[in-house]
Amino acid sequence: MAYYGISTNLIIYLTKKLHQGTVTSSNNVTNWVGTIWMTPVLGAYIADAHLGRYWTFVIASAIYLSGMIILTLTVTLPGLKPPHCVDPNVADCKKASTLQLALFFGALYTLAVGTGGTKPNISTIGADQFDEFEPKEKAHKLSFFNWWMFSIFLGTLFANTVLVYIQDNVGWSLGYGLPTVGLAISILIFLSGTSFYRHKKPSGSPFTRMARVIVAALKKWSVPIPSDPKELYELDLEQYAKKGKYRIDSTPSLRFLNKACVKTGSTSPWMLCSVTQVEETKQMLRMIPILGATFVPSTMIAQINTLFVKQGTTLMRTIGNFNIPPASLAGFVTISMLVCVVLYDRFFVKMMQRWTGNPRGITLLQRMGIGMLFHILIMIIASLTEMHRLRVAKDHGVVESGKQVPLSIFTLLPQFILMGTADAFLEVAKIEFFYDQAPESMKSLGTSYSMTSLGIGNFLSSFLLSTVSHITEEHGNKGWIRNNLNASHLDYYYAFFAILNFLNFICFVVVAKFYVYKAEVSDSMTVLREELQVSRYGVHNQEAPST
């Protein structure tokens, strides 16, 4: 609620209160959101290497709360914001002073530092509460991320409806003050459960461990790899058991890295690594191509709180005496996502389990791929909807004036609703995939991959918006994205995104085809598959009929 209470309506505050233009305000939003989703890499490193997940979360929560308090003050105190302006052309309004901008954006980026420690660790702490070796708990864990995202989006729904309405119609002070109080209460709730949590100790820097593997393999690039994996260097099972860690067997994938555990006489950690250490590094590296394929869909998500909201400001938003805040349409993303997650977990998974025999219903990569197909459809619909909006604007002579287009804001509903459906597939699967496929000692770092995807997606959105705006304005052209959206061509921009999504989907299919899932550390998934076999065929420990 705290994060989305700020991000959902931020572009409106930047344009109407700080008097920034469309491209500038959109880029400021996506750059900040990009930073929000990039700092979790740092938070994950601190948690896995030094402080542990619990203390990293607690300290980061204090920073997060301080950023929210400062931000609330900047929108409340008259001296910290420029004077009110009613001129429809923001270029003619008095700009915010350097001090005002420094305090406002300083508070925003303080908040970003705080979320860097909370986002990768709170979900990981939650997933850590399930015993990997207990089949019943493993079964619950398979649903955990569905309900994790469900709970997040309940807070989002409140932000996208109640908070957005308060910000637009009551005041920004209360609109920012409520999520600040809410954040403080949520931190207290978390702290109250401290004695009940399963706490996992930090296991050293994941970056150092991975760097040692890569350096050792490069130093021994000419050393042959033994045909028998048992000849490679590995610690005794007891040493892992004492530290509460898991030993991983050698695999043939990324075989070059196996050179790091070939014995050559040196015991330096930069010359000799254990098989488990090498396999952990492989697991993190294998996920990078999948991570790369999620950047473009993350760029699409960035449009919700920027251009989609700006489109809403040009349409009729009144129902009787009630004025609909443009950013509140994001609430339909949330509602759609909430409904789809419940349907997915309670019906779709059970239906697919009977067909595939997979305890998850379908694989995580298949679920992500379905979400990416939705993104292609969303941008096609968004382009066609914008074409219709521009046609109506032209027919009613409001192109150059930039006045309101006589078209209901609910015309934009399909792209918002489908975005929620896409999230139920792609975003939930993404966070579960990177958590599940990361080695046990690097879970926070693995979880941060999903957030890095959103961060880079937002930076990519800023880059594409600025680049397309600049290129289309060359040689005296009016450009696709202008402050006056009625004279812009967002339909072309969205069509460009549809093509980009299609090309990205092809790349994803290729990298997914060659991805090798990591081996399970326990036999819980095997037990669950056997139970499914019994329910499907009435047999146990027998081969099911081929389909």
N, C-alpha and C positions, 0 to 999 in steps of 0.2 A: 504493500500500500504506500509506503514512504517513497520508494523509488519511482513507481508509476504515477504517484501523486504529483511528482515534479516533472518527469519526462513527458507525460502525455500532453500537457498543455503548455510546455515550455516555449514552443514556437509562437504561441499567441502572446505570451508575456514579452518575448523578445521583440515582436513586431509592434504590439500596441502600447507597451510600457517603456521599452528601451528604444523604440523607433528604428528598428533595423529592417533592411529590405528582405525580399524573399530568399535570394541565394545566400546572403550573409547569415540570416537567421537559421535557415535550413542547415547550412554547413556548421554553424555553432552548435546546433542540436546534435547532429550526427558525430561531430568531433568529440563532444562531451560524452555522448552515449558510447562511442567507440572506446574512449578512455576507461569508462565504467567497466566495459567488458574485457579490456586488456589487462587491467591491474590485477585480476585474479591469478595471473601467472605468478606475480610476485607474492601474493598471499599464499598460494599453494606451496611455493618454494619455502617460505618461512615456516609454514605448518609442517611440511614433510621433513624439513632439515633441522629445525631449531626448536620452535615453541610447542609443536603439536597442534592439532586441529582446534581443540577446545580453547586454549589460551589465545591463539591467533584470532579466533572468532570474537572472544570477549574484548580484547584490546581494540580490534578493528571496529567493533560496535560502538565503543566510546568515541572513536574518531568520526564515525558515521553520524552519530547523534550530535556531535559538536558542529559538523558541517550543516546539518539540518537547522540547528538553532541559529547559526549565523545567517543562513539563507532566509529564514523567517524574518529576522531583523532587517535585512536589506530590502525586503518588500513592504515592510511596515513603517520604518522611520522615513519621514518626508525628505530629509537631507540626503538619503542614500539612493534616491531615484529621481529621474528627470521630471519636469512639470508635465501635467496632463495635457494631451494634444488631441484635438478632434478632427484635424485635417486628414482626409482620406489618403493623401499622398504623404507617406512617412518621411520622404526625403525633405519635406518642408518643415518637419518638426525638430525641436531642439534635441540634439543628441545627448546621451548620457556622458557625464564627465569621466575622465580617466580613473579617478578615485572610485566613482560609483561602479564602473565596469570591473575594476580590480577587486572590489569587495564581493560583488555578485558572482563573478566567475571564480574568484578564490574560494568562496563557499561551495560552489558547484564541484570544484576539483578536490576540495577537502572531502566532500561526500564520496567522490570517486575513489580516493585512497581508502576510505573506510569500507566501501563495498568490495574492494580488492581482497580484503581479508574475510569478509562474511560470505560472499557468494560461493567460492569454491569449497568452503569448509562446512557450512551448515547442512547442505544436502549430503555431504560425505559422512558427517557425524550421524545423520539419520540412517543412512544405509549401513553404517558400521554396527548398528544395534542388532542386526540380524546375524545369526550364526550360520556361516557358510556350510558347516558340516551337518546341520540339522535340516533334513528335507522339508519339513513343514515350514521352518523359518525361511528357507531358500525360496519356497513357493510364494510366501508373503513378500519376499524381497523382489520377486519378479514384477509384482504390482506396485511396489513402493514408489517408483518414479512417476507412475501415472497419477497416484494420489498426492504425491509431492507437488507436481505441476498443478493439480486441481486446487490445492490449498493456496498456492501462489496466486492463481488466477481469481480466487475469491477476493483476495486483497486488491488485485488489479481491477476487478469489477467495481468495487467500492470507489477506487481512485478515478476510474473512467466515467463514473456516473455522478456520484454525490460530490466528490472533491472538485471535479471539473465544473459542475454547476455552481458550487460555492465560489470558486475562483472567478468565474465569469459574471456572476450575478450578485454575490454578497461582498466579496473582497479577497484579495490575495493573502492578506495577513492570516485570516481564518483558514483559508484554503491550504496554506503551507503549515500553519500552526497545528492543525489536526493530525496530519501524518507525522509530525515531529513528536507529538504526545503519544501517538500510536506506536511509533518506533521505541520510545522509552518503555512503554508497557510491555512490548514484545520481548525486549531484552531482559526485563525482570522475570517474565514467564520462563524464558530459557534458563536463566540462572537458578530458578527455583527447582529445576530438575537435575541439577549437577550431580547429586549423589546417586542418581539412578542410571546414569549413562555408562556405557562401555567406552572407556578412554583408551586410545591407542597411542603409543609412544612414538616420537619422531625417530626416523631411522637414518638420518644423515642426508646430505645434499643429493637430490636425484640428478642434478646437472653434473656434479662432480663424478658420480658413479658412471653416468653415461659417457662423459668425456674420457674417463680412464679406459673404457672399453674401446672407444674409437681410436684413441691415441695408441693403445697397445696393439690393436689390429693393424694400424698403419705402420708401426715400427717393425712388425713381423710380417709384412706383406709378402715376403718371399719364402716364408716358412710354410712347409706343407702341412695340411690338416690330417691327422690320423683318421683312418677309415673307421676305427672303433671309438665311439663317443666316450667310452669308459676311460680312455687314455687322456682325456682332457682334464684340466684342473677343476676340482670341485671340493667344497668343504664337506665335512661329515654331517649326516642328517641331524645328529644331536646338537651341533652348533646352531643350526637353524631353529630347532625346537626350543632351545634355551632362550632365544631372542623372540620367540613367538612368530617366526617367519616361516615361509614355505620354500622348499627346494623345487627348482624347475628343471626338467630334463632337457637335454640338447635337442634342437630341431634343425632341419636342413635349410630353412628359409634364411635369407640374408647370410649365407654361409661364410662370406668373407670375415664377418665379425667373430666367427669361431676361432680365428687365429689368435684372438686376445686370450684365450684360455689354453693355448698350446704351451706345454712346459719347455722352457729353453734354459733353465738354470737360474734365471733372475726371479726374485720374489717381490720386486718393486710393484706397488699397486698400479703403476703406470705402464708396467710391462706384462703383468700376469693378473688376470681376472677370473673369477669363478664362472662356471657354466651358468649358474642362476643369474649372476650380474649381467652376463652377456645376453641371456634370454629376456631379462627385464628391459634392457636397452632396445632389443629387437621389437618388443611389444610396443614401446613408445614410438619407435621409428615407423613401424608398420601402419600406425594410425594417421601419419602425416598426410599421405595422399587423400584419405577420406576427409581429413580436416580441410584440405585445400578445396575439395569439391563442395563444401558447405558455405564458402565465402559468398558466392553469388546469391543463394537463397537468403542469407543473412542481410544482404543489401536490400532485398525486397521488403524485409521486415522493417527496415529503417524508414520506408516510405509512409508507414502508418501514422507516425507522429510528426511528419513533415508535410510532404506534398498532398497526401490524402486529406489531412486536416485543413490545409490551405484551400483545397478544392471546396471543402465544406463551407468555408467562409463566404464563397461566392453564390451560394444557393439559398433558397427560402428555408428559414429555420424556425418558423413560428407555427405553433399549434394552439389556436385560441390566443390566450394571453401568455402562453408559455414559450420562452425562447430557448431553443435547443443549442447548447454549446457545441461547436463543431467537433471538438476533441472527444465529446461523449460518444461519438460513433465507434470509437475504439472499444467501447463497452460491448459492442456486438461481436468483436473479435473474441473477447473474453467469454461471453455467453456461448458462442459457437464452440469454443475450445472446451469449456466445461462440459457441455452436452456430449461432445464427441469423445472426450476422455472416458466418461461414464459408459457410453455405448461401446467404445472400444474394449474397455476392461471387462465389462459384464456380458457382452454378447459376441462381439467380433472375435475376441481371443478364444472363447469357448467353441465357437463355430469352426475356427481355423485349426484348433487343437485336434478336433475329430478328423480333419482332412489331412493335416501335415504330421501329426504326432509330435509336434514341437511344443514344449510347455509354454513358450511365449506366443504360440499361434503362428506367427511368421518371424523370420529373423529380424534383427535390429536394422540391418542394412536394407532389407526389403521395405520395412516400415519407413525408413528415411527416403527411399526412392519414391514411394507413393506421395509423400509430402512434397517432393520436388516436382512431381507431375502437377500437383495442385498449383504450385507457384507459376508454372507456365500458363495454366488456365486463368489464374487471377490476373496476370498482366494483359492477357488478350481481352478479358472482360473490362479491365480498367481502361484500356485504350479505346474500346468501342463506346464505353460510357462517356469518356471525355470527348469523343467525337460528337456524340449526341449533345452534350452540354455546350460545346462551342457552336454547334449548329443553331441551338435555341438562342444563344447569346447574339448570334448574327441576325437571326430573324427578328429579334426584339430591339436591335440597335443599341446594345450595351457593350459592344466590343471595345471601343476606344475609351468610353467613360469609365469602364471597370465597375459599373454598378451591378447590383444583385441580379442574377439570372432567374427568371420566373420558372424555376424548376425545384421540386422538393429535394431537400438534403438526403432523403431516403433513397434517391436514385443511386447513391453511392453504396447502398447496403450490400449488394452482392460481393463486391471486392473485400469488404470488411468481414463478412460472414465466412467466406471461403478462406480468408487468411487464418481465421481461428481453426478451421478444419485442417489446414496445412500444418499449423502448430501442433495439433493433437498427434499428428503422425511424425513430422520431422523434428520438432524441438524436443519432445519427450524422448523420442528414440535417440536423439543426439546426445543428450546428457547421460542417458543410461548406457549408451554404447561406449562413450569415452571413460565412464566410471568402470564399467564391467570389464573392458578390455585392457585397462591399465593394470600393471603389476600391483600386488597387495601393498607394497611399500611406497607406491607413487600414486595412490588413489586421488589425492587432492590435486596433484599436477594433471592427472588424466581428466578429472572433472573440469579443470581450468581450460582444457582444449575446447570444450563446447562453448565456453564464454569468450575465448579468444576468437572463435569463429564469428560471434556477434560483433565483437570489437572491430575486427578487420572488415567485416561487412559494412559497418557504419563509416569507417574511414574510406572504404571503397565507394560508398554512396556519395560522400563529400567530393571525392576525386572525380567521379563520373559526372556529378551535377555541375561542378565548376568547369570541367573540360568540355562537356556538351554545350553548356551555356556560352563558353568562350568561342568554340568552333562555329556554332550556329549564328553568332553575332558578327562574324568576319565579313568583310566586303560589303558593309552597309546593311546586312540583313537584320531583321528584327530579333531573331533568336527564338529558341524553343521555350525558354524559361525566363519570364519577365516578372516584375512586381505585379503587373496587371495580368492575371491568369486568363482573362477573357481574350487577350491579344497574344497569348502564348500558344504553344503546341505541345502540351503534355501528352496528347494522344500519340505523337511521334515518339516521345521519350518512353512511354510505357510499351509501345510496340518494339522499340529497341531492347527493352528489358525482357520481353517475351522471347525474342530471338536469343538473347544472352542466356536465359534460363534453359532453353532447349539445348543449346550447345553444351552448357554445363551438365545437363542431365546425361548426355552421351558420355562425357568424361567420367561422371560418377559411375555409370554402368560398367565402364572399362575397369576402373580401379577397384570397384566392389567385386568384380568377377575374379580378380587375382588376390583378393584379401583372404588371409588365413586366420580364422578365429583362434584365440589362445586356448590352451587346454584348461579345463576346469581344475581347481585346486582340490575339490572334493568330488565324491560320487553322487552328490545330491541331485544334479540334473539327470543322471542315469536312472536314479530311483524314480524321479518324477516321470521320465519317459516310460519306464516299465509300468507305472501306475496307469498312464494313459493307454498303453497297449492293452492292459487288462480291461479297462473300461470300453475300449473300441472293439476288441476281438475276443475278450474272455479268455485270454491266454497269458501265461507268465513265463518269462525266460524262454520264449520261443520266438522264432522269426515270424513277424506279421506277414499276412498275405501281401503280395506286390500289388501296386495300384497303377 
